[in-house]
Amino acid sequence: MTFPVTAFAGLLAISFLAAGMPPGRPQTVAGQSPNRESYPAPEPAYRAATWDQGRILRHGEGPDKCNLNGMREPSIVKEGDTYHLFYDGLGPQGYLVCLATSKGLVNWTRHGRMLTLGQAGEPDSGFAGSPGAIGIARTRNLNATWTPDPDPLFESGHYDIENSSIHYEKANKTWFLFVNHIGRHDGLMYTDATRVFWTRDISEWDGRNCTWSKRCIGMATVTPVGKRLAIFYDAPGGDSVSHTYRDLSLACLDLPLEPPRSRQIGFRP
């Protein structure tokens, strides 16, 4: 199977976190959550060139104004021959999970909102979208209850990361965790990059701008398509760092993915 998109607009940098970072979860100090002083957050040590298709879904095109003011934080699932792309749509009621589907990643059917807000006082009364913390929930039966681990894998406030999408590379038995980095620039906070952690033990982790959105890159979600890994992300375009009026976009990496090595050509240690 070949990747369905035949023309790519440019390159999107995917940053790989250095493998030499302390393993496992951050350690707490005096019973408190980890902080930057006790457990410095790692900086990327490698970059991988990624082909970037650019926008595939624009805000304002969904039914019932479901994404009138923006789209963000996509999450993709393949069932049979159909790709289901869930995302947070910003409509008149706020952010709600919406859905678009496609069989070839080129033409998309927009289905609109999949969730509604809860009643006053319920946890989802003001927001029903993607979470910020990154953790693991486990089950032996996909139709049964999932049990979350008691602690998150990464403290989003510590690492300045949120959201996640995971890919298992059978060729080298390695898990790759794609996360969204939150940048701090000129007194503003906004998502500016996709970063990657990798590991062979899912409980213990090591850890150029795209051409059309110069400063801001949102959450990535991934799925294998033939010999490439499709990467869906959100961004506002141009020099904007707005959390609203974002569109969904498509990029890809060649498979199989390999953890960066210091002697590998094209990567720097």
C-alpha positions in Angstrom: 0.0 0.0 0.0 1.3 3.4 -0.9 0.7 6.6 1.1 -2.3 8.2 -0.4 -1.0 11.8 -0.4 1.3 12.4 -3.4 2.4 16.0 -2.9 4.0 17.4 0.3 4.3 21.0 1.0 7.5 21.0 3.2 9.1 19.6 6.3 7.9 19.4 9.9 10.5 18.8 12.6 9.8 16.0 15.0 12.1 16.3 18.1 13.4 13.2 19.8 14.1 13.4 23.6 17.6 12.3 24.5 17.8 8.7 25.7 20.1 9.6 28.6 17.4 11.2 30.7 16.6 9.6 34.1 14.4 6.6 33.6 10.9 6.2 34.9 8.6 8.7 36.5 9.9 11.9 38.2 10.6 11.5 41.9 8.6 13.5 44.4 10.3 15.7 47.0 8.8 15.9 50.5 5.5 14.4 49.2 5.0 17.1 46.6 4.8 16.9 42.9 8.1 17.0 40.9 9.4 20.5 40.0 11.9 21.8 37.5 14.5 22.3 40.3 14.4 18.7 41.6 14.0 17.0 38.2 15.1 19.2 35.2 12.9 18.6 32.2 14.9 17.2 29.2 15.5 19.0 26.0 15.4 17.4 22.6 18.7 16.0 21.3 17.7 14.9 17.9 15.5 16.0 15.0 13.8 13.9 12.3 12.7 15.3 9.0 9.0 14.8 8.4 7.1 15.3 5.2 4.2 17.8 5.8 1.1 17.8 3.7 -0.4 20.8 5.5 -4.1 21.5 6.1 -6.6 18.7 5.5 -9.6 20.0 7.5 -10.4 23.6 8.1 -12.3 25.1 11.0 -15.7 26.5 10.2 -16.6 23.6 7.7 -18.2 21.2 10.2 -22.0 20.7 10.6 -24.0 22.7 13.1 -21.1 25.2 13.7 -19.3 22.4 15.6 -15.8 23.8 14.8 -16.8 27.3 13.9 -14.0 28.9 16.0 -11.3 26.2 15.7 -10.1 22.6 15.8 -7.4 21.0 17.9 -6.0 17.8 19.5 -6.8 15.1 16.9 -6.9 11.4 17.7 -7.1 8.8 14.9 -8.4 5.2 14.9 -8.6 2.8 12.0 -11.5 0.4 11.9 -11.6 -1.9 8.8 -10.9 0.4 5.9 -12.1 3.6 7.5 -10.0 6.1 9.4 -11.9 7.8 12.3 -10.4 11.2 13.2 -11.7 12.5 16.5 -10.8 16.1 17.5 -11.9 18.9 19.8 -14.2 21.3 17.9 -14.7 24.8 19.3 -18.3 25.8 18.7 -20.9 28.0 20.3 -21.0 25.7 23.4 -17.2 25.5 23.8 -14.9 22.5 23.1 -16.6 19.2 22.3 -15.3 16.0 20.7 -16.2 15.9 17.0 -15.6 13.3 14.2 -14.5 13.2 10.6 -14.0 9.9 8.6 -12.0 9.0 5.5 -11.0 5.9 3.6 -7.9 7.4 1.9 -6.9 10.3 4.1 -7.7 12.7 1.3 -11.4 13.2 1.2 -13.1 13.5 4.6 -16.8 13.2 5.8 -17.5 15.7 8.6 -19.9 14.2 11.2 -19.9 16.9 13.8 -20.2 16.6 17.6 -19.9 13.2 19.2 -20.3 14.4 22.8 -22.5 16.9 24.6 -21.8 18.9 27.8 -22.8 17.4 31.2 -25.2 18.8 33.6 -24.3 21.7 35.9 -21.9 20.4 38.6 -20.7 17.4 36.6 -17.0 17.2 35.6 -17.8 17.7 31.9 -20.3 20.5 32.3 -18.0 23.1 30.8 -15.6 21.1 28.6 -15.7 17.6 26.9 -12.5 17.2 25.0 -8.9 15.9 25.2 -7.1 15.7 28.6 -3.7 17.2 29.4 -2.2 14.6 31.7 -0.3 11.7 30.2 -0.7 8.3 31.9 -1.5 4.6 31.4 -4.8 2.8 31.8 -4.9 -1.0 31.5 -7.4 -3.7 30.7 -7.4 -7.4 29.5 -10.8 -6.9 27.9 -11.4 -3.9 25.6 -15.1 -4.1 26.3 -14.6 -4.1 30.1 -13.5 -1.4 32.6 -10.1 0.2 32.2 -8.0 0.8 35.4 -5.7 3.9 35.3 -2.3 3.7 36.9 -2.2 5.7 40.2 0.4 8.2 38.9 0.8 9.9 35.5 3.8 9.0 33.4 4.7 12.6 33.0 3.7 15.7 34.9 2.4 18.0 32.2 3.2 21.1 34.2 6.8 19.9 34.8 7.7 18.8 31.3 5.6 21.4 29.6 3.9 18.7 27.6 0.3 17.5 27.2 -1.7 15.0 25.1 -0.2 11.9 23.5 -0.4 9.3 20.7 1.5 6.0 20.7 3.1 3.8 18.0 4.6 0.4 18.5 7.4 -0.5 16.1 7.4 -4.3 15.6 10.7 -4.1 13.7 12.7 -3.2 16.9 10.1 -3.9 19.6 10.1 -0.2 20.6 7.2 2.1 21.8 7.3 5.7 20.5 5.2 8.2 22.4 4.3 11.4 20.6 3.5 14.4 22.8 2.7 18.0 22.5 5.3 20.6 23.8 4.1 23.8 25.3 6.4 26.7 24.5 7.0 29.8 26.6 7.9 32.8 24.3 7.6 36.5 24.9 5.4 36.1 27.9 3.0 33.7 26.0 2.4 30.0 26.4 1.3 28.0 23.3 2.0 24.6 21.7 5.1 24.9 19.5 6.3 21.4 18.7 5.8 17.6 18.7 8.3 15.6 20.8 8.9 11.9 21.0 9.9 9.6 23.9 10.8 5.9 23.2 11.1 2.8 25.3 10.9 -1.0 25.1 9.2 -1.1 28.6 5.9 0.8 28.4 6.1 1.6 32.1 9.6 3.1 32.0 10.4 5.9 29.5 13.5 7.6 28.1 13.1 10.2 27.0 12.1 23.0 11.2 9.0 24.2 11.7 6.4 23.3 9.2 6.1 25.6 6.2 2.6 26.9 6.7 2.5 27.4 10.5 5.6 29.2 11.5 5.4 29.3 15.3 2.6 27.0 16.6 2.2 23.2 16.3 -0.5 21.4 18.2 -1.2 17.9 19.3 -0.1 15.0 17.1 -1.9 11.6 16.6 -0.4 8.8 14.6 -1.4 5.7 12.6 0.6 3.5 10.2 -0.3 3.7 6.5 1.6 1.4 4.4 5.3 2.1 4.7 4.8 5.5 6.4 3.5 6.7 9.8 0.8 9.3 9.2 0.9 12.2 11.7 -2.2 14.4 12.2 -1.8 17.7 14.1 -3.5 21.0 14.7 -2.1 24.5 14.0 -3.4 28.1 13.4 -1.1 28.9 10.4 1.3 31.8 9.7 2.8 33.5 12.7 -0.4 33.0 14.8 -0.1 31.4 18.3 -3.8 31.4 18.9 -5.5 28.6 20.7 -8.5 29.1 18.5 -9.1 29.2 14.7 -6.9 26.2 14.2 -7.1 23.6 11.4 -6.1 19.9 11.2 -3.1 18.9 9.1 -1.2 15.8 7.9 2.5 14.9 7.9 4.3 11.6 7.8 7.5 9.7 8.8 9.0 6.8 6.9 8.7 3.4 8.7 10.2 1.6 10.5 11.0 4.2 13.1 14.4 3.8 14.8 15.5 5.4 18.1 18.2 8.0 17.2 21.8 6.9 17.7 24.7 9.3 18.2 26.6 7.7 15.2 23.5 7.8 13.0 24.0 10.2 10.0 21.7 13.1 10.2 21.3 13.2 13.9 23.4 15.1 16.5 24.1 13.7 19.9 
